[in-house]
């Protein structure tokens, strides 16, 4: 399995940030986690609210810990709200089932980490994450 290096994590962060600026997104918080859910890199733009990085982290952590992009988790939450509420509870609130938490897959489709983005619409958050993941040579899986 491919390792998510610091250099790759920084490429993801920098490209996601550039994508957001090029498309006039609201200020973002962006986090990159490895496949264990450990922080590899993070960015919180000027103008983001104080909680944005926590939202970005919860999107990424939920995706990597569940093994599904946060759009998939959002569908589960819509279909089975009590179940997802219980999962969020046992995860100490660390799972946020809304778009913007994107798995990073290597060439063998193995999960090597995730990216969480918060600050704009869920679709724009996901687009920024996907741009960064692609620039680092990996495949984005938003769910």
FILO-404246 format. One record per residue: x, y, z of N, C-alpha, C, O in turn; residue number from 1; residue in three letters. Coordinates in pm, 1 decimal. Layout:
// FILO-404246
      n_x      n_y      n_z     ca_x     ca_y     ca_z      c_x      c_y      c_z      o_x      o_y      o_z drenfi lumvo
        X        Y        Z        X        Y        Z        X        Y        Z        X        Y        Z    NUM   ALA
...
This chain:
// FILO-404246
      n_x      n_y      n_z     ca_x     ca_y     ca_z      c_x      c_y      c_z      o_x      o_y      o_z drenfi lumvo
     83.4   -117.8      0.0      0.0      0.0      0.0     88.1    124.4      0.0    193.4    127.2     63.7      1   UNK
     44.8    224.9    -70.5    113.9    352.3    -78.1     98.6    427.2     53.6     -7.6    423.4    115.7      2   UNK
    203.8    494.7     95.6    197.7    577.0    215.5    162.6    720.2    177.1    206.9    770.4     73.8      3   UNK
     83.4    784.8    260.3     51.8    925.6    240.8    163.2   1007.6    305.3    166.5   1024.6    427.2      4   UNK
    252.7   1057.4    223.7    367.7   1132.4    274.7    327.9   1275.2    309.6    223.3   1324.7    267.4      5   UNK
    413.2   1339.8    387.2    391.3   1480.0    418.5    392.4   1563.8    291.6    311.9   1655.8    277.2      6   UNK
    482.5   1532.7    200.2    488.7   1607.0     73.7    357.4   1594.4     -2.8    306.6   1694.0    -54.5      7   UNK
    301.5   1473.4    -10.8    173.4   1454.3    -79.7     61.9   1529.9     -7.5    -23.2   1591.3    -71.9      8   UNK
     61.9   1525.7    125.3    -40.1   1597.4    202.8    -31.2   1747.5    178.1   -133.5   1815.1    167.1      9   UNK
     90.2   1799.4    169.4    106.6   1942.1    142.5     63.2   1978.2      0.7      8.2   2086.2    -21.4     10   UNK
     87.2   1889.2    -95.5     38.2   1911.3   -231.6   -114.2   1917.5   -231.7   -173.2   2003.3   -297.4     11   UNK
   -177.4   1827.1   -158.6   -323.6   1825.6   -150.1   -373.7   1957.4    -91.5   -463.7   2020.1   -147.3     12   UNK
   -315.9   1999.1     19.9   -357.4   2123.8     85.6   -339.5   2243.0     -7.7   -431.8   2322.2    -26.7     13   UNK
   -220.4   2255.4    -65.9   -190.6   2371.4   -150.5   -279.7   2376.4   -274.1   -326.2   2483.7   -312.5     14   UNK
   -303.7   2261.7   -336.4   -386.8   2259.1   -456.7   -533.4   2283.4   -422.8   -602.5   2354.8   -495.4     15   UNK
   -581.2   2225.4   -314.3   -719.6   2249.2   -271.9   -739.7   2398.0   -242.8   -841.7   2456.3   -279.6     16   UNK
   -642.0   2457.9   -176.6   -649.2   2600.6   -145.7   -649.8   2684.3   -274.3   -729.5   2777.1   -287.7     17   UNK
   -561.9   2651.5   -367.5   -556.6   2724.6   -495.3   -688.0   2708.7   -570.5   -738.7   2805.4   -627.5     18   UNK
   -743.5   2588.2   -571.5   -871.9   2564.5   -638.6   -979.6   2655.0   -578.0  -1059.8   2713.9   -650.5     19   UNK
   -980.9   2665.6   -447.7  -1079.9   2749.6   -379.7  -1062.6   2896.6   -416.3  -1160.8   2965.6   -443.7     20   UNK
   -938.8   2944.8   -417.0   -915.8   3085.3   -451.8   -948.4   3112.0   -597.9  -1009.2   3214.1   -630.0     21   UNK
   -908.5   3020.7   -687.4   -936.0   3038.4   -830.6  -1085.1   3043.0   -860.1  -1127.1   3103.1   -959.0     22   UNK
  -1165.4   2979.8   -774.5  -1310.1   2973.3   -795.5  -1388.6   3060.5   -697.9  -1510.4   3047.4   -685.7     23   UNK
  -1317.6   3149.3   -628.8  -1380.7   3245.7   -538.2  -1468.6   3180.9   -431.2  -1575.9   3232.1   -399.3     24   UNK
  -1423.3   3069.0   -376.2  -1495.4   3005.0   -266.6  -1479.6   3090.6   -140.9  -1389.6   3174.0   -131.3     25   UNK
  -1568.1   3068.0    -46.7  -1551.2   3128.8     85.3  -1421.4   3076.5    147.2  -1369.9   2973.6    103.5     26   UNK
  -1367.9   3145.3    247.9  -1246.9   3095.3    314.6  -1269.3   2954.6    370.9  -1374.8   2924.5    426.7     27   UNK
  -1168.2   2869.8    355.1  -1179.8   2728.8    391.4  -1083.9   2687.3    501.3   -979.1   2747.9    523.1     28   UNK
  -1124.5   2581.4    569.4  -1033.5   2503.3    652.7  -1018.4   2369.6    581.3  -1117.0   2312.8    534.2     29   UNK
   -896.2   2319.6    573.0   -866.4   2196.4    500.7   -776.1   2110.7    588.6   -675.9   2159.3    641.0     30   UNK
   -811.5   1983.0    605.0   -725.4   1891.1    678.7   -701.9   1766.3    594.8   -788.5   1723.1    518.7     31   UNK
   -583.3   1709.9    610.4   -548.0   1583.8    546.2   -510.3   1486.6    657.2   -424.1   1516.0    740.0     32   UNK
   -575.9   1370.1    658.3   -549.7   1265.6    756.6   -493.6   1142.7    686.8   -524.6   1117.5    570.4     33   UNK
   -411.0   1066.1    757.8   -364.6    940.0    701.6   -469.8    831.6    727.2   -576.7    860.9    780.8     34   UNK
   -440.8    708.6    690.0   -540.6    601.4    699.7   -570.9    560.9    844.2   -662.9    482.7    868.2     35   UNK
   -495.5    612.9    939.6   -524.4    588.7   1081.6   -606.2    701.6   1141.8   -647.2    693.4   1257.6     36   UNK
   -630.5    807.6   1064.1   -702.0    923.1   1114.2   -612.7   1025.7   1180.5   -661.5   1117.6   1246.2     37   UNK
   -480.8   1010.6   1163.7   -385.3   1104.8   1221.3   -364.0   1222.1   1125.2   -358.1   1203.6   1003.6     38   UNK
   -352.8   1341.0   1180.2   -333.5   1461.7   1101.1   -198.5   1460.1   1030.7    -94.7   1437.6   1093.0     39   UNK
   -201.3   1484.7    898.7    -77.8   1496.5    820.3    -51.6   1641.3    783.2     63.7   1684.2    778.4     40   UNK
   -159.4   1718.6    756.4   -143.0   1859.5    720.0   -276.7   1930.2    740.1   -383.2   1868.7    735.3     41   UNK
   -268.0   2060.7    762.6   -389.1   2138.9    780.0   -368.3   2283.9    741.5   -256.3   2335.0    741.7     42   UNK
   -478.9   2349.1    708.4   -476.3   2489.1    669.8   -608.8   2550.0    711.5   -714.8   2490.4    692.4     43   UNK
   -601.8   2667.4    767.7   -722.4   2742.2    800.7   -701.4   2883.3    748.4   -619.1   2958.5    800.6     44   UNK
   -776.8   2918.6    644.7   -757.4   3047.6    579.5   -799.0   3163.8    669.5   -882.0   3148.9    759.2     45   UNK
   -739.7   3278.6    643.3   -786.2   3401.0    708.0   -934.8   3415.8    677.4   -977.8   3397.1    563.6     46   UNK
  -1011.9   3449.1    778.7  -1154.2   3471.7    758.4  -1242.4   3351.6    786.1  -1364.8   3363.0    781.4     47   UNK
  -1182.2   3235.3    815.1  -1266.1   3120.9    850.2  -1311.0   3137.4    995.0  -1241.8   3198.1   1076.7     48   UNK
  -1427.6   3082.3   1024.7  -1474.4   3086.3   1162.5  -1390.4   2990.8   1247.0  -1324.5   2901.4   1193.8     49   UNK
  -1393.2   3009.8   1375.8  -1306.5   2936.3   1466.9  -1334.1   2785.5   1466.7  -1245.2   2706.6   1498.6     50   UNK
  -1454.8   2745.4   1431.5  -1489.8   2602.7   1436.7  -1468.0   2530.2   1303.8  -1479.8   2407.8   1298.7     51   UNK
  -1436.9   2601.6   1198.3  -1425.5   2539.2   1065.8  -1327.6   2423.2   1062.5  -1356.5   2321.2    999.9     52   UNK
  -1211.9   2435.4   1128.3  -1113.6   2327.0   1123.0  -1169.7   2201.8   1189.2  -1138.8   2090.7   1146.1     53   UNK
  -1252.0   2217.6   1293.8  -1311.6   2101.7   1358.6  -1413.5   2034.7   1266.3  -1423.5   1912.0   1262.1     54   UNK
  -1488.3   2115.9   1193.0  -1583.6   2060.6   1096.2  -1508.1   1984.5    987.4  -1546.0   1872.9    951.9     55   UNK
  -1401.7   2044.3    934.5  -1320.9   1978.2    831.2  -1262.1   1847.9    884.7  -1262.0   1746.3    815.2     56   UNK
  -1212.2   1851.1   1007.8  -1154.3   1730.8   1068.2  -1260.3   1622.2   1083.0  -1233.7   1506.1   1052.0     57   UNK
  -1379.6   1657.5   1129.7  -1486.2   1558.6   1149.4  -1533.0   1498.1   1017.2  -1568.2   1380.3   1012.1     58   UNK
  -1533.7   1576.9    911.6  -1567.5   1522.4    779.5  -1462.3   1420.0    736.9  -1495.8   1309.8    693.5     59   UNK
  -1334.4   1457.6    749.8  -1225.8   1368.2    709.0  -1218.4   1245.2    798.2  -1202.5   1133.7    748.6     60   UNK
  -1229.7   1264.1    929.5  -1218.4   1152.8   1023.0  -1334.2   1055.9   1004.9  -1314.8    934.5   1010.0     61   UNK
  -1453.7   1108.1    984.0  -1568.3   1021.3    959.5  -1548.0    936.8    835.2  -1576.7    817.1    835.0     62   UNK
  -1498.2    999.8    728.9  -1476.0    926.8    603.6  -1373.6    815.5    621.4  -1399.2    701.4    582.8     63   UNK
  -1258.4    846.9    679.1  -1152.7    746.5    689.1  -1186.7    639.6    793.1  -1149.2    523.6    776.3     64   UNK
  -1256.1    676.5    899.0  -1288.6    576.8   1001.4  -1401.7    484.3    956.5  -1406.5    368.4    997.5     65   UNK
  -1491.6    533.9    873.6  -1602.7    454.5    823.0  -1564.4    380.7    695.6  -1622.1    276.6    664.1     66   UNK
  -1467.3    434.1    622.1  -1427.2    374.1    494.4  -1518.7    413.4    380.9  -1531.7    341.2    282.0     67   UNK
  -1583.3    530.9    395.7  -1672.6    582.0    291.5  -1667.8    733.8    293.8  -1660.3    795.7    399.9     68   UNK
  -1672.1    792.6    175.5  -1676.0    937.9    167.3  -1797.8    992.4    240.0  -1897.6    922.3    257.1     69   UNK
  -1788.9   1117.6    282.6  -1894.9   1171.4    367.0  -2027.2   1191.7    293.8  -2131.2   1203.4    358.6     70   UNK
  -2026.1   1196.1    160.6  -2154.6   1198.7     88.8  -2230.4   1067.8    111.5  -2352.8   1067.9    124.2     71   UNK
  -2158.0    957.4    116.6  -2221.3    828.2    147.6  -2274.0    829.1    290.5  -2384.0    780.3    316.6     72   UNK
  -2197.0    883.9    381.9  -2242.1    893.3    520.0  -2366.1    981.3    532.0  -2454.1    955.3    614.0     73   UNK
  -2372.1   1085.1    449.9  -2489.2   1172.9    449.3  -2614.1   1095.4    405.5  -2722.0   1114.6    461.6     74   UNK
  -2599.3   1009.0    306.6  -2712.2    926.7    261.5  -2756.3    830.1    371.4  -2875.9    810.0    392.3     75   UNK
  -2660.7    771.0    440.7  -2695.3    681.1    551.8  -2770.0    758.6    659.7  -2868.3    709.2    714.9     76   UNK
  -2724.1    879.2    689.7  -2789.4    961.4    791.9  -2932.4    996.8    752.1  -3021.1   1001.7    837.3     77   UNK
  -2955.2   1021.6    622.2  -3090.7   1051.6    575.0  -3180.2    929.0    583.8  -3296.7    938.8    622.4     78   UNK
  -3124.6    812.6    547.5  -3202.7    688.9    546.0  -3223.7    631.5    685.8  -3328.3    573.3    714.7     79   UNK
  -3123.6    648.1    772.4  -3127.0    587.2    906.3  -3073.0    685.6   1010.1  -2964.9    665.1   1065.3     80   UNK
  -3148.6    792.6   1036.3  -3097.8    897.8   1124.6  -3064.9    849.6   1266.0  -2965.7    893.6   1324.2     81   UNK
  -3146.1    760.6   1321.8  -3118.4    712.7   1457.7  -2987.0    634.8   1460.7  -2908.0    648.4   1554.1     82   UNK
  -2964.8    553.8   1358.8  -2840.7    477.0   1350.9  -2720.0    570.1   1342.3  -2623.2    553.2   1416.4     83   UNK
  -2725.2    668.0   1252.5  -2610.7    758.1   1236.2  -2591.8    842.6   1361.5  -2478.5    873.5   1398.6     84   UNK
  -2700.0    879.8   1426.4  -2687.9    951.7   1552.3  -2615.1    868.9   1657.0  -2532.3    920.7   1732.0     85   UNK
  -2646.8    739.1   1661.7  -2579.6    649.6   1756.5  -2432.4    633.4   1720.4  -2347.0    631.7   1809.0     86   UNK
  -2402.1    621.7   1592.2  -2262.9    610.1   1548.2  -2185.6    736.3   1585.9  -2074.2    728.0   1637.7     87   UNK
  -2243.9    851.8   1560.1  -2178.4    978.1   1596.2  -2155.6    984.7   1747.3  -2053.1   1035.1   1793.2     88   UNK
  -2250.6    934.2   1822.6  -2236.6    934.9   1968.2  -2119.3    846.5   2013.8  -2037.2    889.6   2094.8     89   UNK
  -2111.6    724.8   1962.4  -2002.6    636.5   2005.6  -1867.5    680.9   1950.5  -1762.5    639.1   1999.3     90   UNK
  -1871.7    766.0   1848.3  -1748.3    824.0   1794.4  -1717.2    957.5   1863.0  -1636.7   1036.5   1813.7     91   UNK
  -1781.6    980.9   1976.3  -1763.0   1105.7   2051.7  -1785.4   1229.3   1965.6  -1715.3   1329.6   1979.2     92   UNK
  -1884.9   1220.6   1875.9  -1918.7   1333.7   1791.3  -1818.7   1360.3   1681.0  -1825.7   1464.5   1615.8     93   UNK
  -1725.9   1269.1   1658.5  -1618.5   1291.3   1562.6  -1653.3   1263.1   1417.5  -1567.0   1272.3   1330.1     94   UNK
  -1778.9   1228.8   1390.8  -1821.1   1201.2   1253.4  -1923.2   1305.6   1212.0  -2021.8   1327.7   1282.3     95   UNK
  -1900.1   1369.6   1098.5  -1994.2   1466.9   1045.7  -2038.0   1419.0    907.9  -1961.2   1428.5    812.2     96   UNK
  -2160.6   1367.6    896.4  -2205.8   1307.2    770.8  -2262.2   1408.1    670.5  -2381.2   1406.0    639.3     97   UNK
  -2176.6   1494.8    621.4  -2212.7   1587.2    513.4  -2097.4   1592.8    414.4  -1982.6   1567.7    451.2     98   UNK
  -2126.9   1625.2    289.9  -2024.9   1628.0    185.4  -1907.2   1717.3    220.7  -1922.1   1819.6    287.4     99   UNK
  -1790.6   1676.2    174.4  -1667.2   1750.5    199.0  -1560.9   1666.9    267.7  -1449.4   1713.7    290.9    100   UNK
  -1596.1   1541.3    300.8  -1499.8   1445.4    354.0  -1471.3   1343.1    245.7  -1558.6   1263.0    212.1    101   UNK
  -1351.1   1344.2    190.6  -1319.4   1267.0     70.7  -1204.6   1170.5     99.4  -1099.3   1210.1    149.4    102   UNK
  -1227.0   1043.1     66.8  -1121.1    943.6     82.8  -1012.4    963.0    -21.5  -1039.2   1006.3   -133.6    103   UNK
   -890.1    930.8     16.4   -776.3    929.6    -75.4   -745.8    782.9   -103.1   -714.9    706.6    -11.5    104   UNK
   -754.7    744.3   -229.4   -725.6    605.3   -268.3   -601.2    602.3   -356.1   -579.6    690.5   -439.3    105   UNK
   -519.5    498.3   -335.7   -400.1    482.0   -417.8   -434.6    407.9   -547.1   -551.9    381.9   -574.2    106   UNK
   -334.5    374.4   -625.6   -356.5    309.2   -755.2   -423.6    172.9   -741.1   -488.7    126.0   -834.5    107   UNK
   -408.1    108.8   -624.6   -471.9    -20.5   -599.3   -609.2     -6.1   -534.0   -669.0   -104.7   -491.0    108   UNK
   -659.2    118.8   -526.8   -789.4    151.9   -467.0   -792.9    135.9   -315.2   -900.4    134.3   -255.3    109   UNK
   -676.3    124.1   -253.3   -667.1    116.4   -108.3   -681.1    256.7    -49.3   -632.7    354.5   -106.2    110   UNK
   -747.7    264.6     64.9   -762.4    392.0    133.9   -631.9    424.6    204.7   -585.0    348.1    289.0    111   UNK
   -573.4    539.3    169.6   -448.5    580.1    234.1   -468.0    705.0    320.0   -374.2    751.2    385.1    112   UNK
   -589.5    759.5    320.2   -616.9    877.9    400.5   -746.1    943.2    357.7   -826.4    885.3    284.6    113   UNK
   -764.5   1065.4    404.8   -884.2   1141.3    368.7   -855.0   1290.3    378.9   -759.0   1333.4    442.7    114   UNK
   -941.1   1366.8    313.9   -933.7   1512.7    318.3  -1069.6   1563.0    364.6  -1173.6   1515.3    319.1    115   UNK
  -1067.6   1658.6    454.4  -1190.3   1725.3    496.5  -1179.1   1872.8    467.0  -1077.0   1935.2    495.7    116   UNK
  -1284.2   1928.6    409.6  -1286.2   2070.3    375.7  -1416.5   2129.4    428.1  -1522.5   2067.7    417.5    117   UNK
  -1407.6   2248.4    484.3  -1526.4   2317.1    534.6  -1512.2   2466.7    511.9  -1404.2   2523.7    527.3    118   UNK
  -1623.6   2529.1    475.1  -1624.0   2674.1    459.9  -1715.0   2723.6    350.4  -1761.5   2837.5    355.8    119   UNK
  -1741.5   2641.1    251.1  -1829.2   2679.6    140.5  -1941.0   2576.2    135.0  -1966.9   2508.5    234.5    120   UNK
  -2007.2   2563.0     21.3  -2108.7   2458.9      8.3  -2039.7   2322.9     14.1  -1920.0   2311.9    -12.6    121   UNK
  -2114.8   2221.1     48.7  -2056.1   2086.3     54.1  -1999.5   2045.7    -80.7  -1893.6   1983.2    -86.8    122   UNK
  -2068.6   2080.2   -189.6  -2018.3   2045.8   -323.6  -1886.1   2116.4   -352.8  -1794.5   2055.8   -408.3    123   UNK
  -1875.7   2243.3   -316.0  -1750.8   2315.9   -338.4  -1639.9   2265.2   -247.4  -1524.4   2255.2   -288.8    124   UNK
  -1675.4   2233.2   -123.3  -1576.4   2174.7    -32.2  -1519.7   2047.2    -93.0  -1398.4   2026.0    -93.8    125   UNK
  -1608.8   1962.4   -143.8  -1564.6   1836.5   -203.9  -1481.7   1859.6   -329.3  -1383.2   1789.4   -351.8    126   UNK
  -1520.0   1956.5   -410.8  -1444.7   1985.6   -533.5  -1302.0   2029.6   -501.0  -1208.0   1990.2   -569.9    127   UNK
  -1285.4   2110.2   -397.5  -1150.8   2153.1   -357.4  -1068.7   2032.7   -311.3   -952.5   2018.0   -349.4    128   UNK
  -1129.5   1946.6   -229.2  -1059.3   1826.7   -182.5  -1018.0   1739.4   -300.0   -904.1   1693.2   -306.7    129   UNK
  -1110.7   1716.9   -392.9  -1083.1   1630.4   -508.5   -970.6   1687.2   -594.3   -887.0   1611.7   -644.0    130   UNK
   -967.5   1818.7   -612.4   -860.4   1881.0   -691.6   -724.6   1854.9   -627.6   -627.5   1824.2   -696.7    131   UNK
   -718.3   1867.2   -496.2   -592.4   1842.2   -426.0   -547.8   1698.0   -434.2   -430.4   1669.2   -457.6    132   UNK
   -642.9   1607.2   -414.7   -611.5   1465.1   -420.2   -561.1   1425.6   -558.4   -463.8   1351.2   -570.6    133   UNK
   -627.0   1475.2   -661.7   -585.6   1444.9   -799.6   -444.4   1499.4   -827.1   -362.7   1432.5   -890.5    134   UNK
   -417.0   1620.3   -779.1   -285.3   1680.8   -801.4   -173.3   1600.6   -736.2    -59.5   1602.8   -783.2    135   UNK
   -204.9   1530.8   -629.3   -104.5   1447.8   -560.4    -90.7   1309.9   -623.6     -9.8   1228.8   -578.5    136   UNK
   -168.9   1282.9   -727.8   -156.3   1156.1   -799.8   -243.4   1043.5   -746.6   -218.9    926.5   -775.9    137   UNK
   -344.7   1078.4   -668.8   -433.5    978.9   -611.4   -574.7    994.7   -665.1   -602.9   1085.7   -743.1    138   UNK
   -662.9    905.5   -622.6   -803.5    908.3   -663.7   -888.2    955.0   -547.2   -873.2    907.8   -434.5    139   UNK
   -978.2   1049.5   -576.2  -1071.1   1101.6   -476.0  -1198.3   1017.8   -475.2  -1251.0    982.1   -580.5    140   UNK
  -1247.0    986.8   -355.7  -1370.3    910.1   -338.4  -1457.1    980.8   -234.9  -1439.1    963.7   -114.3    141   UNK
  -1551.3   1060.3   -284.2  -1638.5   1136.7   -195.2  -1758.3   1059.7   -145.0  -1831.1   1106.9    -57.6    142   UNK
  -1779.3    941.5   -199.5  -1890.5    859.8   -151.7  -1998.9    848.4   -251.7  -2099.7    782.6   -226.2    143   UNK
